[in-house]
């Protein structure tokens, strides 16, 4: 479980890096603030129109007597609001990363420069960067959905649905959050999203250890605003470990093969 502990520590290292570089913090807060305003406006519109939407999706209740019509449409309103909040939690990070692509890419580059080695990265216009970020976010969301939907269904199974399944769901969410956050450092190295997924599968406990604490914190979008810059910084350090640019925190080096004879030197002459 060394990778699990290392992943958790990268969360702390990322926040500590931002605390040591406060000049970077203010600019990195802007994307999450913009996303929060957009989501708050969308949820307000949903709240104001929830009654009309509930009536539109339950036309069969038009002729029902009270209190049944009110109960059904009240339940529909509750479900609509719950769906809106769930969608906010599921997509807030991805939308924030798309909005903040130039901000977070600059932050990630600054982290790498502080570590002594920052790849130049591909030269692309801003609109192509934003388009690529949106496409990658949709790909990650689709792959995550392949796990989320079956886990949601299994959540209704007695006992395991209330014990095992939530733990698995948190681990899966943490893994895919890490996949989203390493996009800047690995994208700078020309590694496409499918290859990033393969790399993280090879170090899944590292990804889970990093992502799960952030998922727990990001359940509150306001917390995500203040933690997102440090999460990007920590993911950059994690990506460097993934690519062999630096060892995992507190990780012991793996033993290598015993040194053999140096065949480049001539053998000593026999007497």
One Martini backbone bead per residue (centre of mass of N, CA, C, O) as a GRO file, in nm:
protein
  271
    1UNK     BB    1   0.052   0.067   0.011
    2UNK     BB    2   0.250   0.291  -0.083
    3UNK     BB    3   0.083   0.434  -0.306
    4UNK     BB    4  -0.150   0.527  -0.130
    5UNK     BB    5   0.019   0.711   0.057
    6UNK     BB    6   0.140   0.883  -0.171
    7UNK     BB    7  -0.124   0.998  -0.279
    8UNK     BB    8  -0.205   1.146  -0.020
    9UNK     BB    9   0.054   1.324  -0.003
   10UNK     BB   10   0.007   1.485  -0.268
   11UNK     BB   11  -0.217   1.655  -0.156
   12UNK     BB   12  -0.038   1.805   0.049
   13UNK     BB   13   0.186   1.905  -0.146
   14UNK     BB   14   0.005   2.084  -0.319
   15UNK     BB   15  -0.091   2.278  -0.094
   16UNK     BB   16   0.197   2.358  -0.005
   17UNK     BB   17   0.290   2.487  -0.266
   18UNK     BB   18   0.080   2.717  -0.260
   19UNK     BB   19   0.171   2.833   0.018
   20UNK     BB   20   0.468   2.897  -0.108
   21UNK     BB   21   0.288   3.034  -0.371
   22UNK     BB   22   0.068   3.286  -0.345
   23UNK     BB   23   0.073   3.423  -0.632
   24UNK     BB   24  -0.085   3.170  -0.770
   25UNK     BB   25  -0.366   3.152  -0.624
   26UNK     BB   26  -0.560   3.374  -0.727
   27UNK     BB   27  -0.571   3.293  -1.031
   28UNK     BB   28  -0.661   2.985  -0.970
   29UNK     BB   29  -0.958   3.065  -0.860
   30UNK     BB   30  -1.128   3.171  -1.103
   31UNK     BB   31  -1.256   2.920  -1.245
   32UNK     BB   32  -1.427   2.820  -1.000
   33UNK     BB   33  -1.592   3.079  -0.970
   34UNK     BB   34  -1.724   3.070  -1.245
   35UNK     BB   35  -1.856   2.792  -1.213
   36UNK     BB   36  -2.027   2.863  -0.964
   37UNK     BB   37  -2.201   3.081  -1.097
   38UNK     BB   38  -2.321   2.903  -1.322
   39UNK     BB   39  -2.448   2.688  -1.135
   40UNK     BB   40  -2.620   2.877  -0.963
   41UNK     BB   41  -2.793   2.979  -1.199
   42UNK     BB   42  -2.901   2.703  -1.292
   43UNK     BB   43  -3.034   2.625  -1.016
   44UNK     BB   44  -3.225   2.867  -1.003
   45UNK     BB   45  -3.382   2.804  -1.259
   46UNK     BB   46  -3.476   2.527  -1.165
   47UNK     BB   47  -3.627   2.620  -0.911
   48UNK     BB   48  -3.831   2.821  -1.059
   49UNK     BB   49  -3.918   2.562  -1.272
   50UNK     BB   50  -4.000   2.295  -1.125
   51UNK     BB   51  -4.310   2.298  -1.130
   52UNK     BB   52  -4.348   2.303  -1.440
   53UNK     BB   53  -4.181   2.048  -1.497
   54UNK     BB   54  -4.349   1.855  -1.325
   55UNK     BB   55  -4.611   1.895  -1.491
   56UNK     BB   56  -4.489   1.805  -1.769
   57UNK     BB   57  -4.394   1.501  -1.659
   58UNK     BB   58  -4.715   1.480  -1.523
   59UNK     BB   59  -4.995   1.454  -1.704
   60UNK     BB   60  -5.146   1.215  -1.557
   61UNK     BB   61  -5.219   1.418  -1.293
   62UNK     BB   62  -5.438   1.632  -1.378
   63UNK     BB   63  -5.706   1.444  -1.279
   64UNK     BB   64  -5.629   1.439  -0.999
   65UNK     BB   65  -5.670   1.430  -0.675
   66UNK     BB   66  -5.658   1.549  -0.377
   67UNK     BB   67  -5.320   1.484  -0.282
   68UNK     BB   68  -5.185   1.325  -0.525
   69UNK     BB   69  -5.086   1.540  -0.718
   70UNK     BB   70  -4.904   1.688  -0.513
   71UNK     BB   71  -4.723   1.445  -0.442
   72UNK     BB   72  -4.612   1.378  -0.724
   73UNK     BB   73  -4.501   1.671  -0.785
   74UNK     BB   74  -4.323   1.689  -0.537
   75UNK     BB   75  -4.145   1.450  -0.615
   76UNK     BB   76  -4.050   1.566  -0.887
   77UNK     BB   77  -3.908   1.812  -0.771
   78UNK     BB   78  -3.707   1.659  -0.592
   79UNK     BB   79  -3.575   1.501  -0.827
   80UNK     BB   80  -3.478   1.743  -0.990
   81UNK     BB   81  -3.297   1.867  -0.770
   82UNK     BB   82  -3.124   1.616  -0.723
   83UNK     BB   83  -3.018   1.598  -1.013
   84UNK     BB   84  -2.884   1.878  -1.019
   85UNK     BB   85  -2.687   1.828  -0.785
   86UNK     BB   86  -2.551   1.575  -0.898
   87UNK     BB   87  -2.449   1.707  -1.160
   88UNK     BB   88  -2.273   1.913  -1.020
   89UNK     BB   89  -2.080   1.716  -0.877
   90UNK     BB   90  -1.991   1.553  -1.138
   91UNK     BB   91  -1.912   1.832  -1.329
   92UNK     BB   92  -1.749   2.059  -1.190
   93UNK     BB   93  -1.456   1.976  -1.244
   94UNK     BB   94  -1.462   1.956  -1.554
   95UNK     BB   95  -1.554   2.249  -1.607
   96UNK     BB   96  -1.324   2.389  -1.456
   97UNK     BB   97  -1.095   2.273  -1.634
   98UNK     BB   98  -1.190   2.402  -1.897
   99UNK     BB   99  -1.194   2.698  -1.808
  100UNK     BB  100  -0.886   2.662  -1.664
  101UNK     BB  101  -0.668   2.569  -1.862
  102UNK     BB  102  -0.459   2.811  -1.875
  103UNK     BB  103  -0.422   2.838  -1.567
  104UNK     BB  104  -0.341   2.536  -1.494
  105UNK     BB  105  -0.109   2.509  -1.692
  106UNK     BB  106   0.066   2.731  -1.564
  107UNK     BB  107   0.077   2.604  -1.284
  108UNK     BB  108   0.205   2.334  -1.367
  109UNK     BB  109   0.461   2.461  -1.489
  110UNK     BB  110   0.559   2.593  -1.225
  111UNK     BB  111   0.600   2.332  -1.073
  112UNK     BB  112   0.810   2.211  -1.268
  113UNK     BB  113   1.017   2.440  -1.248
  114UNK     BB  114   1.065   2.397  -0.937
  115UNK     BB  115   1.183   2.093  -1.009
  116UNK     BB  116   1.378   2.146  -1.291
  117UNK     BB  117   1.148   2.031  -1.510
  118UNK     BB  118   0.998   2.157  -1.826
  119UNK     BB  119   0.820   2.089  -2.070
  120UNK     BB  120   0.711   2.257  -2.345
  121UNK     BB  121   0.513   2.155  -2.538
  122UNK     BB  122   0.261   2.206  -2.737
  123UNK     BB  123   0.178   2.420  -3.009
  124UNK     BB  124  -0.134   2.593  -2.946
  125UNK     BB  125  -0.412   2.729  -2.973
  126UNK     BB  126  -0.654   2.811  -2.753
  127UNK     BB  127  -0.900   2.675  -2.894
  128UNK     BB  128  -0.762   2.393  -2.906
  129UNK     BB  129  -0.723   2.356  -2.606
  130UNK     BB  130  -1.024   2.373  -2.526
  131UNK     BB  131  -1.123   2.147  -2.708
  132UNK     BB  132  -0.944   1.921  -2.594
  133UNK     BB  133  -1.049   1.946  -2.304
  134UNK     BB  134  -1.346   1.877  -2.368
  135UNK     BB  135  -1.301   1.598  -2.496
  136UNK     BB  136  -1.157   1.470  -2.252
  137UNK     BB  137  -1.386   1.514  -2.047
  138UNK     BB  138  -1.593   1.336  -2.199
  139UNK     BB  139  -1.429   1.076  -2.189
  140UNK     BB  140  -1.409   1.052  -1.883
  141UNK     BB  141  -1.714   1.059  -1.829
  142UNK     BB  142  -1.779   0.804  -1.989
  143UNK     BB  143  -1.596   0.607  -1.832
  144UNK     BB  144  -1.729   0.664  -1.557
  145UNK     BB  145  -2.020   0.574  -1.637
  146UNK     BB  146  -1.955   0.269  -1.672
  147UNK     BB  147  -1.946   0.261  -1.348
  148UNK     BB  148  -2.180   0.429  -1.222
  149UNK     BB  149  -2.436   0.281  -1.313
  150UNK     BB  150  -2.389  -0.001  -1.184
  151UNK     BB  151  -2.345   0.113  -0.894
  152UNK     BB  152  -2.624   0.236  -0.864
  153UNK     BB  153  -2.780  -0.029  -0.888
  154UNK     BB  154  -2.622  -0.182  -0.655
  155UNK     BB  155  -2.723   0.017  -0.424
  156UNK     BB  156  -3.007  -0.161  -0.392
  157UNK     BB  157  -2.860  -0.376  -0.255
  158UNK     BB  158  -2.856  -0.540   0.008
  159UNK     BB  159  -2.592  -0.428   0.215
  160UNK     BB  160  -2.380  -0.375  -0.021
  161UNK     BB  161  -2.521  -0.100  -0.104
  162UNK     BB  162  -2.429   0.025   0.203
  163UNK     BB  163  -2.106  -0.062   0.191
  164UNK     BB  164  -1.932  -0.149  -0.063
  165UNK     BB  165  -2.025   0.038  -0.298
  166UNK     BB  166  -1.937   0.319  -0.185
  167UNK     BB  167  -1.636   0.253  -0.182
  168UNK     BB  168  -1.604   0.195  -0.483
  169UNK     BB  169  -1.714   0.466  -0.583
  170UNK     BB  170  -1.490   0.639  -0.456
  171UNK     BB  171  -1.253   0.505  -0.602
  172UNK     BB  172  -1.346   0.565  -0.890
  173UNK     BB  173  -1.368   0.873  -0.861
  174UNK     BB  174  -1.070   0.915  -0.782
  175UNK     BB  175  -0.942   0.805  -1.037
  176UNK     BB  176  -1.083   1.006  -1.242
  177UNK     BB  177  -0.983   1.264  -1.112
  178UNK     BB  178  -0.685   1.211  -1.163
  179UNK     BB  179  -0.709   1.193  -1.470
  180UNK     BB  180  -0.789   1.494  -1.497
  181UNK     BB  181  -0.539   1.633  -1.337
  182UNK     BB  182  -0.294   1.509  -1.526
  183UNK     BB  183  -0.330   1.654  -1.805
  184UNK     BB  184  -0.106   1.871  -1.801
  185UNK     BB  185   0.159   1.711  -1.760
  186UNK     BB  186   0.100   1.486  -1.979
  187UNK     BB  187   0.025   1.672  -2.218
  188UNK     BB  188   0.308   1.810  -2.229
  189UNK     BB  189   0.419   1.505  -2.322
  190UNK     BB  190   0.206   1.387  -2.541
  191UNK     BB  191  -0.022   1.242  -2.368
  192UNK     BB  192  -0.289   1.077  -2.406
  193UNK     BB  193  -0.574   0.983  -2.246
  194UNK     BB  194  -0.546   0.673  -2.293
  195UNK     BB  195  -0.255   0.656  -2.181
  196UNK     BB  196  -0.318   0.766  -1.902
  197UNK     BB  197  -0.503   0.538  -1.821
  198UNK     BB  198  -0.286   0.318  -1.840
  199UNK     BB  199  -0.089   0.434  -1.631
  200UNK     BB  200  -0.292   0.436  -1.387
  201UNK     BB  201  -0.347   0.133  -1.384
  202UNK     BB  202  -0.047   0.069  -1.295
  203UNK     BB  203  -0.123   0.303  -1.042
  204UNK     BB  204  -0.405   0.288  -0.882
  205UNK     BB  205  -0.332   0.358  -0.582
  206UNK     BB  206  -0.223   0.635  -0.640
  207UNK     BB  207  -0.486   0.749  -0.761
  208UNK     BB  208  -0.675   0.686  -0.522
  209UNK     BB  209  -0.517   0.833  -0.294
  210UNK     BB  210  -0.555   1.114  -0.434
  211UNK     BB  211  -0.872   1.128  -0.511
  212UNK     BB  212  -1.054   1.065  -0.261
  213UNK     BB  213  -1.010   1.319  -0.082
  214UNK     BB  214  -1.116   1.512  -0.306
  215UNK     BB  215  -1.398   1.402  -0.342
  216UNK     BB  216  -1.490   1.461  -0.054
  217UNK     BB  217  -1.441   1.772  -0.084
  218UNK     BB  218  -1.602   1.817  -0.370
  219UNK     BB  219  -1.897   1.787  -0.262
  220UNK     BB  220  -1.812   2.085  -0.203
  221UNK     BB  221  -1.783   2.339  -0.417
  222UNK     BB  222  -1.647   2.550  -0.233
  223UNK     BB  223  -1.401   2.372  -0.168
  224UNK     BB  224  -1.303   2.343  -0.464
  225UNK     BB  225  -1.204   2.629  -0.506
  226UNK     BB  226  -0.960   2.611  -0.287
  227UNK     BB  227  -0.837   2.313  -0.383
  228UNK     BB  228  -0.774   2.302  -0.689
  229UNK     BB  229  -0.489   2.421  -0.718
  230UNK     BB  230  -0.354   2.202  -0.532
  231UNK     BB  231  -0.447   1.961  -0.706
  232UNK     BB  232  -0.281   2.036  -0.955
  233UNK     BB  233  -0.007   2.035  -0.816
  234UNK     BB  234  -0.019   1.741  -0.712
  235UNK     BB  235  -0.064   1.608  -0.995
  236UNK     BB  236   0.207   1.697  -1.108
  237UNK     BB  237   0.382   1.539  -0.909
  238UNK     BB  238   0.257   1.265  -0.976
  239UNK     BB  239   0.330   1.261  -1.281
  240UNK     BB  240   0.635   1.258  -1.236
  241UNK     BB  241   0.634   0.986  -1.100
  242UNK     BB  242   0.500   0.829  -1.335
  243UNK     BB  243   0.757   0.921  -1.534
  244UNK     BB  244   1.029   0.930  -1.345
  245UNK     BB  245   1.108   1.234  -1.229
  246UNK     BB  246   1.018   1.116  -0.940
  247UNK     BB  247   0.978   1.008  -0.639
  248UNK     BB  248   0.800   0.889  -0.412
  249UNK     BB  249   0.697   0.964  -0.122
  250UNK     BB  250   0.878   0.771   0.096
  251UNK     BB  251   1.003   0.589  -0.111
  252UNK     BB  252   1.158   0.303  -0.178
  253UNK     BB  253   1.392   0.174  -0.354
  254UNK     BB  254   1.430  -0.051  -0.585
  255UNK     BB  255   1.589  -0.328  -0.630
  256UNK     BB  256   1.857  -0.412  -0.811
  257UNK     BB  257   2.084  -0.546  -0.982
  258UNK     BB  258   2.371  -0.678  -0.967
  259UNK     BB  259   2.675  -0.598  -1.034
  260UNK     BB  260   2.875  -0.642  -1.294
  261UNK     BB  261   3.105  -0.670  -1.509
  262UNK     BB  262   3.326  -0.467  -1.684
  263UNK     BB  263   3.335  -0.496  -2.039
  264UNK     BB  264   3.506  -0.228  -2.122
  265UNK     BB  265   3.741  -0.370  -1.991
  266UNK     BB  266   4.024  -0.514  -1.989
  267UNK     BB  267   4.169  -0.788  -1.919
  268UNK     BB  268   4.391  -0.911  -1.729
  269UNK     BB  269   4.696  -1.020  -1.741
  270UNK     BB  270   4.855  -1.310  -1.748
  271UNK     BB  271   5.141  -1.461  -1.605
   0.00000   0.00000   0.00000
